[in-house]
Amino acid sequence: MSAGPLPSVTDVQHAAARIAADVRRTPVHPWDESGAVLLKLESLQPTGSFKVRGAANHLRAIARAVRGVVTASSGNHGQAVAYMASRLGIPAVIVVPETVTRLKERGIGRYCAEIIRCGTTMPERSALAQQLAEERGLHLVPSFDDPLVIAGQGTAGLEIVDQCPDVRTVVVPTGGGGLISGVALAVKALAPGVKVVGAEPREVARFAASRAAARRVAVPSVATVADGLRGQQPGLLTWAVTSSAVDEFISVDDTLILDTVRRLYVEAHLVVEPSGAIALAALLTGTIVERPAVAVVSGGNLEPILLADLLSDP
């Protein structure tokens, strides 16, 4: 099966102009006094995650031609689509897992979207979203494997190159691959010598497994604290982009991810969800040595009860 036309850095640059009014140019924050590790704070986007970039680019491009939208999401993409649909005056239906966190569900509901719970895996949610699109005549917004979404996410990469001209490594959380695909497109086009690294939960390291097999591989759906990174298989587009534009994938275990969430709160006074902390966690393993390095902090929608547990654990 063909991946279809791949987005380019020109598409990313066009996306930056298209979504300028919808997203924030997020700051870069030093992790420690050395300045060798920097944090790109996508957790400060209007919906608390980078997902608003891709959702804004996709919905801005198609808004005039649709009567409503539907999407499948573990939470952050759903919030982003709901937010943009609200801004554009378009009805939105968001299919979430039965296990969606209360914080993310409330975030979706804040923008008056219809919420439907379905199963626990992305294939289950995607199937229902497709069914609803056909039955109700809605436009299906992909969560990651889409040229417009990838180009929108890539605008974070444009900002990184501009904000950190001396950067040598960019580490990106990796689920379905939309964010790392877009960031890699931008970074490799503008600063080809910079290393781009994907960080995955060890429990669902689908890109590392696919690279080792030299083909797309589906891994079992298992639990991980990084609920936003539980996709079982790379997308067709994201696999095609990352195969040439990403230098390495690193797997990170849940224990280190949670410890990094705690350290971000205690040491940097930042509220970051596990999926958003994984890039810094990968840098803290010590296996990535090129500095300065930028870790993309992709989301800040952290459940208060989880934070309380982490802070109370001796």
Secondary structure, 3 states (H helix, E strand, C coil): CCCCCCCCHHHHHHHHHHCCCCCCCCCEEECCCCCCEEEEEHHHCCCCECHHHHHHHHHHHHHHHCCCEEEECCCHHHHHHHHHHHHHCCCEEEEECCCCCHHHHHHHHCCCCEEEECCCCHHHHHHHHHHHHHHHCCEECCCCCCHHHHHHHHHHHHHHHHHCCCCCEEEEECCCCHHHHHHHHHHHHHCCCCEEEEEEEHHHCHHHHHHHHCCCCCCCCCCCCCHHHCCCCCCHHHHHHHHHHCCEEEEECHHHHHHHHHHHHHHHCCCCCHHHHHHHHHHHCCCCCCCCEEEEECECCCCHHHHHHHHHCC
